[in-house]
Amino acid sequence: MKNFIVLVVFCSLFTSVQAQDAAQGKAKYASCVACHGAQGQGGVGPKLQGQKSEVIVKKLTAYKNKQQLGAQSQLMWGIAGELSSTDINNIAIYTATLK
């Protein structure tokens, strides 16, 4: 029973942290809306809806490191270059919620 209670407490704390991270990611995502759309539906930039958070982290980290990933890489270098690792993770968590 003790293990079950510990597990429940841990899960609720984890869920709370995830929600907080997503809220912070949503705030950072505000600067992405012009190109990727409010719901990540794409536009000038590619669609982000349906992408896993790991993919977003990988791409933003690559852009931060000035790697060429596509035609708009130079634009993304400047944007991602301003993001911390925490920002990148939070944005990834948030964009994974977009439907």
Disulfide bonds with the S-S distance in Angstrom:
none
